[in-house]
Amino acid sequence: MLALLFVAVVTLGNVEDNRQLHRYDVHINAELTRMEVRACFADGLPDRLIANHPLARDATVEFRYLRSGAAVSAQPRSNAILLPTPSDDGCIEWTSDLSVIADAKRMNVGYRTEGSLLLAPGTWFWRPPSLTRNRDIEIRFHLPADMHISVPWELLEAPTAATPVRVPYASETSSTWRFRHGHAPMDWPALMAIGELQSVTFDIAGTPFRLAVTDGPASIDTGKVLNWLQPAADAVSQLWGEFPVDHVQLLAIPVAEGYDAAPWAQTSRGGGAAAHFYVNANASESIFRDDWIATHELVHFALPFIRRSDAWLSEGFASYYQNVLRARGGLITEQQAWKALHDGFIRGNRDTEYDTLREDTLYMHTRGRVMRVYWSGAAMALLADVELRRRSNGEWSLDRVLEEFNRCCRERERTWSAREVFAKFDELADTELFGDLYNTNVYSRHFPRLSETWNALGIETDGAELKLRGDAPLVAIRTAIMKPKKLQPAKTTTPDE
């Protein structure tokens, strides 16, 4: 009898609302080679299901459902599976061969380490082509009891103990994790990890961060990663006293290369806010302490998803705030922050040659114009911040514009253009400042003009030295930009059960 008892789970989200749910149950075997999925739909089996990665077709072994009591099989074509006849119970099952996904050997698609598996959800996740506002997907993962999972979706329930199960493809005991998918576009990228993960949850200004560290090509202590990422998240909350999004997936994959804390990092929005870091396991404590990459990636969430052709906005604002927020968070001094901005502007100006900022953004990697793109956007952020504060006597700032935008107008489930964002900024602040910055700089072949603003702030440079004058007309603004805000301390970090 004891073997049949089910233990309670911890409820972490509000599961009762007005949405009708499609429900997915996902069982994964202990070897991380096989996934069995059963999907049941709120209003009957749809006429098709879509996966957003071409590998899903090769990895899917079989679709099956019941029609008039008889088993029906179907095979996907390209990235779609057509279902011309309804099922008896509105459900369909399929098997995914995880080895096929792992054979991709690409960390953002499919990659196997000794004890875990990284995979893009689109390689197995077949779903309706669209979700209306009153529809959502609930996904329950049934894993071997000693395994953890990291996904970008909203966590509803996490296991407190192992639950005995009776299915042929699962381990003897299984733990259940329950998530809500949300309405992000299905073609937005995401990454999940399953297996022997080191997992920790911490809270910054009311936002839960779920950090998972894989074993990877190298190994690193979770505490070292936590001591690096938590201050960065806290620094980003210095923008307006809270973190810009409701929950964040943090995924750290240790590697044994590079000179920085993370030789490669990226954010994604598919299913929720996520930041993935390929962490240099050999980096010293001082390298982690001086790092700017974590703050840069996390501050991306202060803006909506910006189209790639306007990356000067998303990358530029992140480049500006990676220094401002580290100063506010006490990670670097005010002088160090201004020096880092100055050095970045020098690199950006040096990288500006013959093409407009818009053209260089479109081809920044092939033409080697990354510095021009990033630091031109950062220069526009600085110009906007200073001018907003000057015109309003400190009542408005770039911080406040971003806060107002996030509170009233931000749509997290669509792609924005820079022109749309700047138009909304101008509307909120009752100004034409952002439109003028756009028209002056986006189609210009020159780096934004900073000398007048730099002088008014009282920032002087002499070779490698930078001095902050105390008699400059905008010295109060210079100080206010880097001044910390008073925030509630982060809650105690806890290992995931």
C-alpha angles and dihedrals in degrees: 000000000000090000090061097051118111121213125221125261128219112254110223103167142038104264098176114083140121096275123108111227135221104210125214124189113196123191119190124189125233093254092056090232102110136046125189116197130189114186122188120188128217095228103027133283110320120233091249144009126213133206119195098217125064091221090070091076093055094043095050110092100185144346116212138174140158122261117179088341094306126109115250123196127202136182127213122244115208105320096333137076115204117214107189096171126052123242125239094245104023090253137117132188132205141173123226122201102221091191089067089054093046090051088068086077091201116126094218093048111026130338133159124210125184094275108012145042128226117201141160110244090229090069092071109005109102111184142158113287092246141011122216119218092262093051128075138159125245114199125196118193117201107199136174106275096251095052132091132200133213119198133154095237125106111276113230102168136009125190123259093191142355119288119213112237135186108213127120097230099047131076121263091266127029138191121214126221119186126202140175114225103206129199106289112139110274093232093060109108124249138168133212133188129205130184139040097003128163102229132191132170123207135171128226117187091331097315118116117224117197109200120193124183119197125206091244127166086314135020132242135177113257091223090061091053092045093051088054101045102038096062089047091053090046090051091054089053085063087079094082107338099276137061114265097238136044100241137359135208111214115193121184121190112186118224130175102230145077137052099254131068089260120017088198134019137161143175126227134189103197105129092348145335113314137167121197121198127191095206125209101234090194096055116120125239090255091055090053091045093052095042122126098180097086093052091046093054096044095048089060086082090069086077129049121248105297121205115255094244088064097047089130086077100048096037094038096052090046090051091051095047096042086074101033094051095044088055091049090048092052094245092120134009125260090251092050090051094052090045091052090050092048092050091048092051090051090053092047093049091048089052093053112098129141111334134075121260089251092054093046090050092054092052103022096131098042092045096039094241099134095120092049091051098045098043097041087059090046090051090053089050091053093047091050094047094050095044094047090052093045096049095045098038089243098314092111130039138158087264091059094046090054091046094050090046092052093047100047113019116016116122107195095189101064138055117256130204121225091243091056092049094047092047090054091047090054091048093051095047094038092236143111093220099110094046089052091050090050095049094044099048114022094067095034127109090210133079113253112277109252106158097094093047092043091054093047090053090053097241114150127182129197110180107299093349124093124194130191112215118213097208100059119125093238099038090120090057091047090054095043093054091061098034115119123239122226109251137173112260120257117265119254113281116242132193113244114253 
